[in-house]
């Protein structure tokens, strides 16, 4: 049992799975057969699972996080062994016996909880594990700023060359040159500029036509604005300057942010969790909404070399915790501080608005952050409507007077799943509203269902 005495349901366990394949593989391991030495005690579950090698895989789960550890080589997080163990434990008393953890599990749990206690203590006392030499840190920051400025200046010259030669010249053959430019931005320690350059390169290689030319011009304008913003940081008001710094890739580390930024405690509803893999890095995005403050928050975590990030929160549950928001003209990204309780169910879905309110929220956020791709919103009482040919989906208000187009990049199977949930009736949907349309991520039917 977890510290609150509540045994998880199978649905709650499966919400943690990184993908459908992991859910299927984990379900196959939710039987006593492959497990030995399984046990549960004081907020943890552990066991050893037979694998393809000579040694069984050792798996342990800290339910309070949750946190996961497994000796298997899987790059997914949580892996199928952790999911199978939790599914077996969720079947009820007696499925996994109570007892003291073995040494290998106890050591991992002790180290994990010591790290969490140290981090919470630093945040509470206003201290951080920052650099011992502030002057050395200042010089490093100045050197990095100079490198980014040099990269932004070089990028400006590339944009001038592109516009002088005409956007039509930016064909697929130029992709390699832009990829080289992106690599130079990485060398300049400006990953945000590199990401924008790669977006421009993908548009350049996407074909031909007026739509492509228009998108190229938009990307060039956004990149130019970001370059100029960084080159003239001292002329900007501080909230906008903080936004520019974040967009080029200069962000405070977690410890210093928790120590210096105001902490916002609330019961944060976990709205959605999605992973993205660009071949270099796996990025996990977790969206939250505060029950009392009504604030939206976005947690980002990363996994290198295709390995899924460690942070994993159960969708549809609420977390009593403190967040520290990154400085910005429109704060959204945050880091997770002290957790005061394990995730728990909520009585009902959060309030939402119509299509007009969603567009207004996105427009106000875009006013403060011109490089914003989308803004999280909750739509209340919308009906999914497919186009005549199955494309051009929309989410229409129940009165039929207004609608939001669905982003063309959405998974069509998720849209049909949303249609099945709706059954032609209005539903409540959470997602991101952006310039390409609305991306649905979660629906309530009446319980939350990830899309």
C-alpha positions as CSV (number, residue, x, y, z in Angstrom):
1,X,0.0,0.0,0.0
2,X,1.2,3.5,-0.6
3,X,1.6,6.1,2.2
4,X,-2.1,7.1,1.9
5,X,-3.3,3.5,2.2
6,X,-4.7,3.6,-1.3
7,X,-4.0,0.8,-3.8
8,X,-3.7,1.9,-7.4
9,X,-6.1,0.8,-10.1
10,X,-4.9,-0.8,-13.3
11,X,-6.0,2.2,-15.2
12,X,-3.9,4.5,-13.1
13,X,-0.9,2.2,-13.7
14,X,-1.4,2.2,-17.4
15,X,-1.6,6.0,-17.6
16,X,2.2,5.9,-16.7
17,X,3.1,3.8,-19.7
18,X,5.2,5.8,-22.3
19,X,3.4,4.1,-25.2
20,X,0.9,1.5,-26.3
21,X,3.6,-1.2,-26.8
22,X,4.7,-0.7,-23.2
23,X,1.2,-1.1,-21.9
24,X,0.7,-4.3,-23.8
25,X,4.1,-5.7,-22.7
26,X,3.5,-4.7,-19.1
27,X,0.1,-6.4,-19.1
28,X,1.8,-9.7,-20.1
29,X,4.1,-9.5,-17.0
30,X,1.2,-8.8,-14.6
31,X,1.1,-12.5,-13.5
32,X,3.0,-14.2,-10.6
33,X,4.8,-16.6,-13.1
34,X,7.9,-14.5,-14.1
35,X,8.3,-12.9,-10.7
36,X,10.2,-13.9,-7.6
37,X,10.9,-12.2,-4.3
38,X,8.1,-9.7,-5.0
39,X,7.0,-7.5,-2.1
40,X,5.5,-4.2,-0.9
41,X,6.0,-2.1,2.1
42,X,5.9,1.6,3.2
43,X,5.2,3.1,-0.2
44,X,7.3,0.8,-2.4
45,X,6.9,-2.3,-4.5
46,X,9.8,-4.5,-5.7
47,X,10.5,-7.8,-7.4
48,X,12.8,-9.8,-9.6
49,X,11.6,-10.8,-13.1
50,X,12.9,-13.5,-15.4
51,X,14.5,-12.1,-18.5
52,X,16.4,-13.4,-21.5
53,X,19.7,-13.4,-19.7
54,X,20.9,-15.6,-16.8
55,X,20.1,-13.0,-14.1
56,X,16.6,-11.8,-13.4
57,X,15.8,-8.1,-13.8
58,X,15.6,-6.3,-10.4
59,X,12.7,-3.8,-10.4
60,X,11.6,-1.4,-7.7
61,X,9.0,1.4,-7.6
62,X,8.7,4.3,-5.2
63,X,5.0,4.9,-5.1
64,X,5.4,8.4,-3.5
65,X,7.0,9.8,-6.7
66,X,6.4,7.7,-8.4
67,X,10.0,6.7,-9.2
68,X,11.2,3.7,-11.0
69,X,14.4,1.6,-11.2
70,X,15.1,-1.5,-13.2
71,X,18.2,-3.4,-14.1
72,X,16.9,-4.1,-17.6
73,X,18.4,-2.4,-20.6
74,X,15.1,-0.8,-21.8
75,X,15.2,2.9,-22.8
76,X,11.6,3.3,-21.9
77,X,10.6,4.8,-18.6
78,X,8.8,3.2,-16.8
79,X,9.8,-0.1,-18.5
80,X,7.5,-3.1,-19.0
81,X,8.8,-4.7,-15.9
82,X,7.8,-1.8,-13.6
83,X,4.4,-1.7,-15.3
84,X,3.9,-5.4,-14.9
85,X,4.9,-5.3,-11.2
86,X,2.5,-2.4,-10.5
87,X,-0.3,-4.1,-12.4
88,X,0.2,-7.3,-10.3
89,X,0.2,-5.2,-7.1
90,X,-2.9,-3.3,-8.2
91,X,-5.0,-6.5,-8.2
92,X,-5.5,-6.3,-4.5
93,X,-4.3,-7.5,-1.1
94,X,-2.3,-10.7,-1.3
95,X,-1.3,-10.2,-4.9
96,X,2.1,-9.0,-3.7
97,X,3.0,-9.9,-0.1
98,X,3.9,-7.3,2.5
99,X,7.4,-7.4,3.9
100,X,10.7,-5.6,4.3
101,X,12.6,-4.7,1.1
102,X,15.7,-6.7,0.2
103,X,19.1,-4.9,0.4
104,X,19.2,-3.9,-3.3
105,X,15.8,-2.4,-3.2
106,X,16.3,-0.7,0.1
107,X,19.5,0.9,-1.0
108,X,17.9,2.4,-4.0
109,X,14.9,3.7,-2.0
110,X,17.1,5.2,0.7
111,X,19.3,7.0,-1.9
112,X,16.3,8.3,-3.7
113,X,14.6,9.6,-0.6
114,X,17.8,11.2,0.6
115,X,18.1,13.1,-2.6
116,X,14.5,14.3,-2.4
117,X,15.0,15.3,1.3
118,X,18.1,17.3,0.4
119,X,16.4,19.0,-2.5
120,X,13.4,19.9,-0.4
121,X,15.6,21.2,2.4
122,X,17.6,23.4,0.0
123,X,14.4,24.9,-1.4
124,X,12.9,25.5,2.1
125,X,16.0,27.2,3.4
126,X,16.5,29.3,0.3
127,X,19.9,27.8,-0.5
128,X,21.0,25.9,-3.6
129,X,23.8,23.8,-4.7
130,X,25.1,26.6,-6.9
131,X,28.6,27.2,-7.9
132,X,31.1,27.8,-5.1
133,X,32.7,30.7,-7.0
134,X,30.0,33.3,-8.1
135,X,32.7,35.3,-9.9
136,X,33.7,32.3,-12.0
137,X,30.0,31.6,-12.7
138,X,29.5,35.2,-13.9
139,X,32.5,34.9,-16.2
140,X,31.1,31.7,-17.7
141,X,27.7,33.3,-18.2
142,X,29.4,36.3,-20.0
143,X,31.4,34.0,-22.3
144,X,28.3,32.1,-23.2
145,X,26.3,35.2,-23.9
146,X,29.1,36.4,-26.2
147,X,29.1,33.1,-28.1
148,X,25.3,33.2,-28.5
149,X,25.5,36.8,-29.7
150,X,28.1,35.8,-32.3
151,X,25.8,32.9,-33.4
152,X,22.8,35.2,-33.7
153,X,24.9,37.7,-35.8
154,X,26.0,34.8,-38.1
155,X,22.4,33.7,-38.4
156,X,21.3,37.2,-39.3
157,X,23.7,37.1,-42.2
158,X,22.3,33.8,-43.4
159,X,18.8,35.2,-43.3
160,X,19.9,38.2,-45.3
161,X,21.5,36.0,-47.9
162,X,18.3,33.9,-48.1
163,X,16.0,36.9,-48.6
164,X,18.3,38.5,-51.2
165,X,18.4,35.3,-53.3
166,X,14.7,34.8,-52.9
167,X,12.7,32.3,-50.8
168,X,12.1,30.2,-53.9
169,X,15.8,29.3,-53.8
170,X,15.4,27.6,-50.4
171,X,14.7,24.2,-51.9
172,X,15.2,20.7,-50.5
173,X,18.9,20.8,-51.6
174,X,19.6,23.6,-49.1
175,X,18.5,21.4,-46.1
176,X,22.1,20.3,-45.5
177,X,23.3,23.9,-45.3
178,X,20.7,24.9,-42.8
179,X,21.4,21.7,-40.8
180,X,25.0,22.8,-40.7
181,X,23.9,26.2,-39.5
182,X,21.8,24.6,-36.7
183,X,24.9,22.6,-35.6
184,X,26.8,25.9,-35.4
185,X,24.1,27.3,-33.2
186,X,24.5,24.3,-30.9
187,X,28.3,25.0,-30.8
188,X,27.3,28.6,-29.8
189,X,25.4,27.1,-26.9
190,X,22.1,28.4,-28.3
191,X,19.8,25.3,-28.6
192,X,16.7,27.5,-29.0
193,X,18.2,29.1,-32.1
194,X,19.2,25.7,-33.4
195,X,15.6,24.4,-33.0
196,X,14.3,27.4,-34.9
197,X,16.8,26.8,-37.7
198,X,15.9,23.2,-38.0
199,X,12.2,24.2,-38.3
200,X,13.1,26.5,-41.1
201,X,15.1,23.8,-42.8
202,X,12.1,21.4,-42.6
203,X,9.9,24.0,-44.2
204,X,12.4,24.6,-47.0
205,X,12.4,20.9,-47.8
206,X,8.7,20.4,-47.6
207,X,7.9,21.0,-51.3
208,X,6.7,24.0,-53.2
209,X,3.8,26.4,-53.4
210,X,2.5,29.6,-51.9
211,X,1.8,27.9,-48.5
212,X,5.5,26.9,-48.3
213,X,6.7,30.3,-49.2
214,X,4.4,31.9,-46.6
215,X,5.6,29.6,-43.9
216,X,9.3,30.2,-44.8
217,X,8.7,34.0,-44.5
218,X,7.0,33.4,-41.1
219,X,9.9,31.3,-39.8
220,X,12.5,33.9,-41.1
221,X,10.6,36.7,-39.3
222,X,10.4,34.8,-36.0
223,X,14.0,33.9,-36.2
224,X,15.0,37.5,-37.1
225,X,13.0,38.8,-34.2
226,X,14.6,36.4,-31.8
227,X,18.1,37.2,-33.0
228,X,17.5,40.9,-32.6
229,X,15.9,40.5,-29.2
230,X,18.9,38.7,-27.9
231,X,21.3,41.2,-29.5
232,X,19.4,44.1,-27.8
233,X,18.6,42.5,-24.5
234,X,19.5,45.5,-22.5
235,X,16.8,47.5,-24.3
236,X,14.0,45.2,-23.4
237,X,11.8,45.2,-20.3
238,X,13.0,42.4,-17.9
239,X,10.0,40.1,-18.4
240,X,10.4,40.1,-22.2
241,X,14.2,39.8,-21.8
242,X,13.7,36.7,-19.7
243,X,11.4,35.3,-22.4
244,X,14.1,35.9,-25.1
245,X,16.8,34.3,-22.9
246,X,14.6,31.2,-22.4
247,X,13.8,31.0,-26.2
248,X,17.5,31.0,-27.2
249,X,18.2,28.3,-24.5
250,X,19.4,30.1,-21.4
251,X,17.4,28.7,-18.5
252,X,18.2,28.6,-14.7
253,X,19.0,25.2,-13.2
254,X,16.3,23.5,-11.1
255,X,18.1,24.0,-7.7
256,X,18.7,27.8,-8.2
257,X,15.1,28.3,-9.5
258,X,13.6,26.5,-6.5
259,X,15.8,28.5,-4.2
260,X,15.1,32.0,-5.7
261,X,11.7,31.9,-7.4
262,X,8.4,32.3,-5.5
263,X,6.9,28.8,-4.8
264,X,3.3,28.3,-5.8
265,X,1.6,25.6,-3.7
266,X,-1.6,24.1,-5.1
267,X,-3.3,20.8,-5.8
268,X,-2.1,20.5,-9.4
269,X,-4.2,18.3,-11.7
270,X,-2.2,16.3,-14.1
271,X,-3.8,17.0,-17.4
272,X,-1.6,15.3,-19.9
273,X,1.8,13.7,-20.5
274,X,3.5,13.4,-23.9
275,X,6.9,12.3,-25.2
276,X,8.6,13.7,-28.2
277,X,11.8,12.2,-29.8
278,X,13.8,14.2,-32.3
279,X,16.5,11.6,-32.6
280,X,18.8,13.5,-30.3
281,X,16.8,13.9,-27.1
282,X,13.5,12.6,-25.7
283,X,11.4,15.4,-24.3
284,X,8.6,14.7,-21.9
285,X,5.9,17.4,-21.5
286,X,3.6,17.3,-18.5
287,X,0.7,19.8,-18.3
288,X,-0.8,20.8,-14.9
289,X,-3.6,23.0,-13.7
290,X,-3.8,24.4,-10.2
291,X,-7.2,23.8,-8.5
292,X,-7.1,27.0,-6.4
293,X,-5.0,29.3,-8.5
294,X,-6.4,28.2,-11.9
295,X,-2.8,28.5,-13.3
296,X,-1.5,26.3,-16.1
297,X,2.0,24.9,-15.8
298,X,4.2,22.8,-18.1
299,X,6.9,20.5,-16.7
300,X,9.7,19.5,-19.1
301,X,12.1,16.6,-18.5
302,X,14.6,15.0,-20.8
303,X,16.2,11.7,-21.6
304,X,19.4,11.3,-23.6
305,X,20.1,8.8,-26.4
306,X,16.5,7.7,-26.8
307,X,15.9,6.9,-23.1
308,X,12.7,8.1,-21.7
309,X,12.9,10.8,-18.9
310,X,12.4,9.8,-15.3
311,X,9.6,12.2,-14.3
312,X,6.3,10.5,-14.7
313,X,3.0,11.7,-13.2
314,X,-0.4,9.9,-13.4
315,X,-2.8,11.7,-15.7
316,X,-6.2,12.5,-14.1
317,X,-4.9,12.8,-10.5
318,X,-4.0,15.8,-8.5
319,X,-0.7,16.5,-6.8
320,X,-0.4,18.6,-3.7
321,X,3.0,20.2,-4.5
322,X,5.0,23.4,-4.9
323,X,6.0,24.7,-8.3
324,X,8.6,27.3,-9.2
325,X,7.9,29.0,-12.5
326,X,10.6,30.1,-15.0
327,X,10.9,33.8,-15.4
328,X,9.0,35.0,-18.5
329,X,6.6,37.6,-19.7
330,X,4.0,34.8,-19.7
331,X,5.1,32.2,-17.2
332,X,4.2,28.6,-18.1
333,X,7.2,26.4,-17.7
334,X,7.8,25.3,-14.2
335,X,9.9,22.9,-12.1
336,X,8.4,20.6,-9.4
337,X,9.4,21.3,-5.9
338,X,8.3,19.7,-2.6
339,X,5.5,17.2,-2.9
340,X,3.3,17.2,0.2
341,X,1.2,14.2,-0.7
342,X,1.0,11.4,-3.2
343,X,-1.3,12.0,-6.3
344,X,-4.9,11.6,-5.4
345,X,-8.3,11.5,-7.3
346,X,-10.2,14.8,-7.9
347,X,-14.0,15.1,-7.6
348,X,-14.6,16.3,-11.1
349,X,-13.1,17.9,-14.2
350,X,-11.8,21.5,-14.1
351,X,-13.9,24.4,-15.6
352,X,-13.5,25.2,-19.3
353,X,-14.6,27.7,-21.9
354,X,-15.7,28.0,-25.5
355,X,-13.7,28.4,-28.7
356,X,-13.8,32.2,-28.4
357,X,-12.3,32.1,-24.9
358,X,-9.6,29.7,-26.0
359,X,-8.6,32.0,-28.9
360,X,-8.5,34.9,-26.5
361,X,-6.3,33.1,-24.1
362,X,-3.9,32.1,-26.9
363,X,-3.9,35.6,-28.3
364,X,-3.1,37.2,-24.9
365,X,-0.2,34.7,-24.4
366,X,1.1,35.4,-27.9
367,X,1.1,39.1,-27.2
368,X,3.7,38.5,-24.4
369,X,5.6,35.7,-26.2
370,X,5.7,36.1,-30.0
371,X,7.5,32.7,-30.4
372,X,4.8,30.7,-28.6
373,X,3.6,27.6,-30.5
374,X,0.5,27.0,-28.4
375,X,-1.2,27.7,-25.1
376,X,-3.0,25.1,-22.9
377,X,-6.7,25.6,-22.6
378,X,-9.8,23.5,-21.6
379,X,-12.8,23.5,-23.9
380,X,-16.2,22.9,-22.3
381,X,-19.0,21.5,-24.4
382,X,-17.5,20.9,-27.8
383,X,-18.3,18.3,-30.4
384,X,-15.6,16.8,-32.7
385,X,-16.6,17.3,-36.4
386,X,-14.7,15.5,-39.2
387,X,-14.4,17.1,-42.6
388,X,-16.2,15.8,-45.6
389,X,-13.2,13.7,-46.7
390,X,-12.1,12.7,-43.1
391,X,-9.7,15.6,-42.9
392,X,-10.1,19.2,-41.7
393,X,-11.4,18.3,-38.3
394,X,-13.0,20.9,-36.1
395,X,-14.1,21.1,-32.5
396,X,-17.4,23.0,-32.6
397,X,-19.2,24.7,-29.7
398,X,-22.4,23.0,-28.7
399,X,-24.4,26.0,-30.1
400,X,-22.8,25.6,-33.5
401,X,-21.8,29.3,-33.7
402,X,-18.0,28.9,-33.5
403,X,-15.4,26.2,-33.9
404,X,-11.7,25.6,-33.6
405,X,-9.8,23.8,-36.4
406,X,-7.8,20.8,-35.3
407,X,-4.1,20.9,-35.9
408,X,-3.2,19.0,-39.1
409,X,-0.5,17.1,-37.2
410,X,-2.9,15.3,-34.9
411,X,-3.1,11.6,-34.8
412,X,-6.3,10.7,-36.7
413,X,-7.0,7.6,-34.5
414,X,-7.0,9.9,-31.4
415,X,-9.6,12.1,-33.2
416,X,-11.8,9.1,-33.9
417,X,-11.4,8.0,-30.3
418,X,-12.6,11.5,-29.2
419,X,-15.5,11.1,-31.6
420,X,-16.4,7.8,-30.0
421,X,-16.2,9.3,-26.5
422,X,-18.4,12.2,-27.6
423,X,-21.0,10.1,-29.4
424,X,-22.3,13.3,-31.0
425,X,-22.7,15.0,-27.6
426,X,-20.7,17.9,-26.1
427,X,-17.6,16.8,-24.2
428,X,-14.9,18.6,-22.2
429,X,-11.4,18.5,-23.8
430,X,-8.0,19.7,-22.8
431,X,-5.3,20.6,-25.3
432,X,-3.1,23.3,-26.8
433,X,-4.5,26.1,-28.9
434,X,-2.0,27.4,-31.4
435,X,-1.5,29.0,-34.8
436,X,-1.9,25.6,-36.5
437,X,-5.1,24.8,-34.7
438,X,-6.1,22.9,-31.6
439,X,-4.3,19.8,-30.4
440,X,-6.6,17.7,-28.2
441,X,-4.7,15.8,-25.4
442,X,-7.3,14.7,-22.9
443,X,-11.1,14.3,-22.7
444,X,-13.5,13.6,-19.8
445,X,-16.1,10.9,-20.4
446,X,-16.9,11.4,-17.5
447,X,-13.5,10.1,-16.3
448,X,-10.3,11.5,-17.9
449,X,-9.2,9.7,-21.1
450,X,-5.8,10.4,-22.6
451,X,-5.9,11.1,-26.4
